[in-house]
Amino acid sequence: MSAPMSPFGAVIARSDSSKIIDFRDPARDDPDAPAKQVMKTNFDDDEYEAESNAYRRIQLVEGLRNRVPTVYTLGGALGCSIIMEKLDGHLLRDVINGLSPEQRSVMQAYLKTTLEMLHRDAGVYHCDVCSKNIIVHNGVPKLLDFGLATLVSDVSEPVRHNYVRRDLLSLDDIFAEVASREAHKEALAHIERMRRDRDYYPESVMARLLPRISISYHTKELIDAITELFDKPSPELALPLAHSITQQRHDDSRAVRILLECSARLQESSSDAQNELVLEMKERAARYTTGKPELNPSTRELFNGVVDFYMRTCPEAVRQQGHASRKVLDLRLELATHLNAHCAYADTLEVCEEALDKARSTGILIGEGFVRAFRELLRDVLDGFESKIREIEEDKLIGRDLRMSLAMGRYLEVL
């Protein structure tokens, strides 16, 4: 009589927190056929509880059954183990580089729907979305490993959106990394061709590629080459180029200069569409200087320049509102907020005062929202001044105590 078949097969995967082995049901499965199930054993009780709770809810959602592994048994006599279907395929991390952009786009959309159903219908946040936790089975991506999952019911309402956002951003990052690497490679190829062919000028192509290149690929060499070869970029390229430069966090003055020079060239035309582009570039330049007092022109000068340009070029109906218009008040409030954030309290006070005085001089009633926003900002300024005064007083006391301690030390030495 032959020995009964053991349900446990070879280990097919192992991590610090779990292992996965082939599993056969002795009562039903052919011992000579490939295993159709696996058993995942969690070494960590908390991870097992999180994963089993997630799968219990997932099993109740019909639409998710083909988007995650089918689960047959949870715990019981098997302890912290889960019996589930064995999925033949490859982890997304191992195949993503071989997928076409179209295939990646379809797969990303499919996984996004999976996450949305997981959040909305099953009440589960995955919390560990990455390319090693997705398997491509018969061309279909399935979400794996719920060991770090969190139930929606365990999260307070005000912060639930953070969990949703984290899952979706993690998914975006998987595919953005590949797209970024490809865009970077393509940009370098265009740069190399430009160096060989002076008549080749792919400005629109470069403007399309730059936003797709992540910070990790925004190398100084790439940016230097683009600014050298496109020394007078159009707005189409100037805007993404300036943004790429600021992401490097080492030469914001170059970004500001590119935008201001481009806007100056564009101001020679007077079309409404171009005025909007000029305004956008001036606003971006002003924002890139915030918190950087060493840059020239200053943040305040640039924001004032934006207001002046807007007042000259806005539609007549808006121009009649003057300094009480929503756009002008928005800009002055933004400037004051930036100044206050960097403890420039006197400048903040002056900007608030100027904004409110000029708005009142138009005779137009200022919206309650703006009044409230400026009032709250002025309270912050007063708090900042009071904090500074306390620091000065404490410094004086520390200085006095130090002088007394030194005097006492000299007195004791004499004694």
Rosetta blueprint (number, residue, H / E / L):
1 M L
2 S L
3 A L
4 P L
5 M L
6 S L
7 P L
8 F E
9 G E
10 A E
11 V E
12 I E
13 A E
14 R E
15 S L
16 D L
17 S L
18 S E
19 K E
20 I E
21 I E
22 D E
23 F E
24 R L
25 D L
26 P L
27 A L
28 R L
29 D L
30 D L
31 P L
32 D L
33 A L
34 P L
35 A L
36 K L
37 Q E
38 V E
39 M E
40 K E
41 T E
42 N E
43 F L
44 D L
45 D H
46 D H
47 E H
48 Y H
49 E H
50 A H
51 E H
52 S H
53 N H
54 A H
55 Y H
56 R H
57 R H
58 I H
59 Q L
60 L L
61 V L
62 E H
63 G H
64 L H
65 R L
66 N L
67 R L
68 V L
69 P L
70 T L
71 V E
72 Y E
73 T E
74 L E
75 G L
76 G H
77 A H
78 L H
79 G L
80 C L
81 S E
82 I E
83 I E
84 M E
85 E E
86 K L
87 L L
88 D L
89 G L
90 H E
91 L E
92 L H
93 R H
94 D H
95 V H
96 I H
97 N H
98 G H
99 L L
100 S L
101 P H
102 E H
103 Q H
104 R H
105 S H
106 V H
107 M H
108 Q H
109 A H
110 Y H
111 L H
112 K H
113 T H
114 T H
115 L H
116 E H
117 M H
118 L H
119 H H
120 R H
121 D H
122 A H
123 G L
124 V E
125 Y E
126 H L
127 C L
128 D L
129 V L
130 C L
131 S H
132 K H
133 N H
134 I E
135 I E
136 V E
137 H E
138 N L
139 G L
140 V E
141 P E
142 K E
143 L E
144 L L
145 D L
146 F L
147 G L
148 L L
149 A L
150 T E
151 L E
152 V H
153 S H
154 D H
155 V L
156 S L
157 E H
158 P H
159 V H
160 R H
161 H H
162 N H
163 Y H
164 V H
165 R H
166 R H
167 D H
168 L H
169 L H
170 S H
171 L H
172 D H
173 D H
174 I H
175 F H
176 A H
177 E H
178 V H
179 A H
180 S H
181 R H
182 E H
183 A H
184 H H
185 K H
186 E H
187 A H
188 L H
189 A H
190 H H
191 I H
192 E H
193 R H
194 M H
195 R H
196 R H
197 D L
198 R L
199 D L
200 Y L
201 Y L
202 P L
203 E H
204 S H
205 V H
206 M H
207 A H
208 R H
209 L H
210 L H
211 P H
212 R H
213 I L
214 S L
215 I H
216 S H
217 Y H
218 H L
219 T L
220 K H
221 E H
222 L H
223 I H
224 D H
225 A H
226 I H
227 T H
228 E H
229 L H
230 F L
231 D L
232 K L
233 P L
234 S L
235 P H
236 E H
237 L H
238 A H
239 L H
240 P H
241 L H
242 A H
243 H H
244 S H
245 I H
246 T H
247 Q H
248 Q H
249 R L
250 H L
251 D L
252 D H
253 S H
254 R H
255 A H
256 V H
257 R H
258 I H
259 L H
260 L H
261 E H
262 C H
263 S H
264 A H
265 R H
266 L H
267 Q L
268 E L
269 S L
270 S L
271 S L
272 D H
273 A H
274 Q H
275 N H
276 E H
277 L H
278 V H
279 L H
280 E H
281 M H
282 K H
283 E H
284 R H
285 A H
286 A H
287 R H
288 Y H
289 T L
290 T L
291 G L
292 K L
293 P L
294 E L
295 L L
296 N L
297 P L
298 S L
299 T H
300 R H
301 E H
302 L H
303 F H
304 N H
305 G H
306 V H
307 V H
308 D H
309 F H
310 Y H
311 M H
312 R H
313 T H
314 C L
315 P L
316 E H
317 A H
318 V H
319 R H
320 Q L
321 Q L
322 G H
323 H H
324 A H
325 S L
326 R H
327 K H
328 V H
329 L H
330 D H
331 L H
332 R H
333 L H
334 E H
335 L H
336 A H
337 T H
338 H H
339 L H
340 N H
341 A H
342 H L
343 C L
344 A L
345 Y H
346 A H
347 D H
348 T H
349 L H
350 E H
351 V H
352 C H
353 E H
354 E H
355 A H
356 L H
357 D H
358 K H
359 A H
360 R H
361 S H
362 T L
363 G L
364 I L
365 L L
366 I L
367 G L
368 E H
369 G H
370 F H
371 V H
372 R H
373 A H
374 F H
375 R H
376 E H
377 L H
378 L H
379 R H
380 D H
381 V H
382 L H
383 D H
384 G H
385 F H
386 E H
387 S H
388 K H
389 I H
390 R H
391 E H
392 I H
393 E H
394 E H
395 D H
396 K H
397 L H
398 I H
399 G H
400 R H
401 D H
402 L H
403 R H
404 M H
405 S H
406 L H
407 A H
408 M H
409 G H
410 R H
411 Y H
412 L H
413 E H
414 V H
415 L L
